[in-house]
Amino acid sequence: MRTGKSGGLVFDVPAPYYPSDALSLDELAHWVAFSRFPGIGPKRFQKLLTFFDSDVIAAWQAESNQLSEAGIDQKTIEKFVAHRKTVT
């Protein structure tokens, strides 16, 4: 684990308590962060994964215009961008 550019934690080292090659800990952390935002459920999350080619980190860091291109409505984008600033 290390601190990323924005000051948040980055989980990119192998961990014996998470024995999976499916997702890195950083990717898993972003999946969890999305799941905790009430405005993005399974359907919207799938839209994001499709648009960002399953790159959950890119989806999390996306600009508002990219989220719109992915099919997310403006009201949800505004709430998500505000919410994202509160998550470290």
GUKE-738967 format. One record per residue (C-alpha): residue number from 1; residue in one letter; chain; z, x, y. Coordinates in pm, 1 decimal, padded with zeros to 6 digits. Example, Ala and Ser with C-alpha at 12.3 -4.5 7.8 and 13.67 -1.06 7.14 Angstrom:
@i: 1	aa: A	ch: A	zz: 00780.0	xx: 01230.0	yy: -00450.0
@i: 2	aa: S	ch: A	zz: 00714.0	xx: 01367.0	yy: -00106.0
***
This chain:
@i: 1	aa: M	ch: A	zz: 00000.0	xx: 00000.0	yy: 00000.0
@i: 2	aa: R	ch: A	zz: -00081.3	xx: 00123.1	yy: 00347.4
@i: 3	aa: T	ch: A	zz: -00106.5	xx: -00010.9	yy: 00699.1
@i: 4	aa: G	ch: A	zz: -00452.9	xx: -00121.3	yy: 00809.3
@i: 5	aa: K	ch: A	zz: -00619.5	xx: -00078.2	yy: 01148.7
@i: 6	aa: S	ch: A	zz: -00477.0	xx: -00405.5	yy: 01278.5
@i: 7	aa: G	ch: A	zz: -00125.9	xx: -00316.1	yy: 01166.4
@i: 8	aa: G	ch: A	zz: -00130.1	xx: -00543.7	yy: 00862.2
@i: 9	aa: L	ch: A	zz: -00058.3	xx: -00423.4	yy: 00514.5
@i: 10	aa: V	ch: A	zz: -00342.2	xx: -00319.6	yy: 00287.3
@i: 11	aa: F	ch: A	zz: -00287.4	xx: -00341.4	yy: -00084.0
@i: 12	aa: D	ch: A	zz: -00546.0	xx: -00108.5	yy: -00233.1
@i: 13	aa: V	ch: A	zz: -00357.0	xx: 00097.2	yy: -00486.6
@i: 14	aa: P	ch: A	zz: -00330.1	xx: 00009.2	yy: -00853.5
@i: 15	aa: A	ch: A	zz: -00011.9	xx: -00174.7	yy: -00936.7
@i: 16	aa: P	ch: A	zz: 00139.1	xx: -00204.8	yy: -01283.3
@i: 17	aa: Y	ch: A	zz: 00263.3	xx: -00556.0	yy: -01203.8
@i: 18	aa: Y	ch: A	zz: -00088.6	xx: -00680.1	yy: -01133.0
@i: 19	aa: P	ch: A	zz: -00300.6	xx: -00554.1	yy: -01421.3
@i: 20	aa: S	ch: A	zz: -00636.2	xx: -00702.4	yy: -01323.8
@i: 21	aa: D	ch: A	zz: -00974.7	xx: -00559.9	yy: -01244.7
@i: 22	aa: A	ch: A	zz: -01091.8	xx: -00898.9	yy: -01116.3
@i: 23	aa: L	ch: A	zz: -00956.8	xx: -00858.0	yy: -00762.1
@i: 24	aa: S	ch: A	zz: -00797.2	xx: -00577.6	yy: -00567.0
@i: 25	aa: L	ch: A	zz: -00455.3	xx: -00657.4	yy: -00426.2
@i: 26	aa: D	ch: A	zz: -00612.6	xx: -00671.0	yy: -00079.8
@i: 27	aa: E	ch: A	zz: -00864.4	xx: -00932.6	yy: -00198.0
@i: 28	aa: L	ch: A	zz: -00589.6	xx: -01127.1	yy: -00371.6
@i: 29	aa: A	ch: A	zz: -00380.7	xx: -01122.8	yy: -00051.6
@i: 30	aa: H	ch: A	zz: -00675.0	xx: -01273.4	yy: 00140.6
@i: 31	aa: W	ch: A	zz: -00726.9	xx: -01543.3	yy: -00125.1
@i: 32	aa: V	ch: A	zz: -00360.0	xx: -01635.6	yy: -00092.6
@i: 33	aa: A	ch: A	zz: -00382.7	xx: -01635.7	yy: 00287.2
@i: 34	aa: F	ch: A	zz: -00677.4	xx: -01877.3	yy: 00273.8
@i: 35	aa: S	ch: A	zz: -00494.5	xx: -02101.0	yy: 00028.5
@i: 36	aa: R	ch: A	zz: -00201.6	xx: -02130.6	yy: 00270.2
@i: 37	aa: F	ch: A	zz: -00418.7	xx: -02255.6	yy: 00557.8
@i: 38	aa: P	ch: A	zz: -00427.9	xx: -02638.0	yy: 00536.7
@i: 39	aa: G	ch: A	zz: -00770.5	xx: -02673.3	yy: 00702.6
@i: 40	aa: I	ch: A	zz: -00962.3	xx: -02489.5	yy: 00432.9
@i: 41	aa: G	ch: A	zz: -00944.1	xx: -02651.7	yy: 00093.1
@i: 42	aa: P	ch: A	zz: -01153.1	xx: -02587.0	yy: -00217.5
@i: 43	aa: K	ch: A	zz: -01480.3	xx: -02723.7	yy: -00076.2
@i: 44	aa: R	ch: A	zz: -01470.6	xx: -02531.6	yy: 00250.2
@i: 45	aa: F	ch: A	zz: -01345.2	xx: -02221.3	yy: 00072.5
@i: 46	aa: Q	ch: A	zz: -01642.9	xx: -02241.7	yy: -00164.7
@i: 47	aa: K	ch: A	zz: -01876.1	xx: -02268.6	yy: 00135.5
@i: 48	aa: L	ch: A	zz: -01725.3	xx: -01948.8	yy: 00272.6
@i: 49	aa: L	ch: A	zz: -01749.0	xx: -01765.0	yy: -00057.6
@i: 50	aa: T	ch: A	zz: -02111.4	xx: -01871.5	yy: -00095.4
@i: 51	aa: F	ch: A	zz: -02202.4	xx: -01768.5	yy: 00259.4
@i: 52	aa: F	ch: A	zz: -02016.9	xx: -01435.7	yy: 00240.3
@i: 53	aa: D	ch: A	zz: -02139.0	xx: -01357.5	yy: -00112.4
@i: 54	aa: S	ch: A	zz: -01786.2	xx: -01386.5	yy: -00260.6
@i: 55	aa: D	ch: A	zz: -01647.0	xx: -01132.5	yy: -00010.3
@i: 56	aa: V	ch: A	zz: -01318.7	xx: -01303.0	yy: 00076.0
@i: 57	aa: I	ch: A	zz: -01219.5	xx: -01025.2	yy: 00317.8
@i: 58	aa: A	ch: A	zz: -01543.2	xx: -01063.5	yy: 00516.1
@i: 59	aa: A	ch: A	zz: -01483.7	xx: -01438.8	yy: 00526.6
@i: 60	aa: W	ch: A	zz: -01129.9	xx: -01385.6	yy: 00656.5
@i: 61	aa: Q	ch: A	zz: -01248.0	xx: -01145.5	yy: 00928.2
@i: 62	aa: A	ch: A	zz: -01556.2	xx: -01346.8	yy: 01026.1
@i: 63	aa: E	ch: A	zz: -01638.3	xx: -01434.8	yy: 01383.7
@i: 64	aa: S	ch: A	zz: -01645.7	xx: -01799.4	yy: 01488.7
@i: 65	aa: N	ch: A	zz: -02025.5	xx: -01814.4	yy: 01488.5
@i: 66	aa: Q	ch: A	zz: -02036.7	xx: -01682.9	yy: 01130.4
@i: 67	aa: L	ch: A	zz: -01783.8	xx: -01943.3	yy: 01019.4
@i: 68	aa: S	ch: A	zz: -02001.7	xx: -02208.8	yy: 01180.9
@i: 69	aa: E	ch: A	zz: -02310.7	xx: -02075.7	yy: 01003.7
@i: 70	aa: A	ch: A	zz: -02112.4	xx: -02097.8	yy: 00678.5
@i: 71	aa: G	ch: A	zz: -02070.5	xx: -02471.1	yy: 00737.7
@i: 72	aa: I	ch: A	zz: -01719.4	xx: -02487.7	yy: 00881.3
@i: 73	aa: D	ch: A	zz: -01673.0	xx: -02741.6	yy: 01161.8
@i: 74	aa: Q	ch: A	zz: -01568.7	xx: -02628.8	yy: 01510.2
@i: 75	aa: K	ch: A	zz: -01224.8	xx: -02794.3	yy: 01504.1
@i: 76	aa: T	ch: A	zz: -01134.5	xx: -02617.9	yy: 01178.0
@i: 77	aa: I	ch: A	zz: -01272.2	xx: -02288.4	yy: 01309.3
@i: 78	aa: E	ch: A	zz: -01053.1	xx: -02306.5	yy: 01620.3
@i: 79	aa: K	ch: A	zz: -00742.0	xx: -02380.9	yy: 01415.4
@i: 80	aa: F	ch: A	zz: -00827.8	xx: -02112.3	yy: 01160.8
@i: 81	aa: V	ch: A	zz: -00886.7	xx: -01843.2	yy: 01422.3
@i: 82	aa: A	ch: A	zz: -00552.6	xx: -01927.7	yy: 01586.5
@i: 83	aa: H	ch: A	zz: -00378.3	xx: -01929.9	yy: 01246.0
@i: 84	aa: R	ch: A	zz: -00537.5	xx: -01599.6	yy: 01144.5
@i: 85	aa: K	ch: A	zz: -00378.7	xx: -01426.5	yy: 01443.9
@i: 86	aa: T	ch: A	zz: -00034.0	xx: -01522.5	yy: 01313.8
@i: 87	aa: V	ch: A	zz: -00085.2	xx: -01381.3	yy: 00962.9
@i: 88	aa: T	ch: A	zz: -00017.6	xx: -01014.6	yy: 00900.0
***
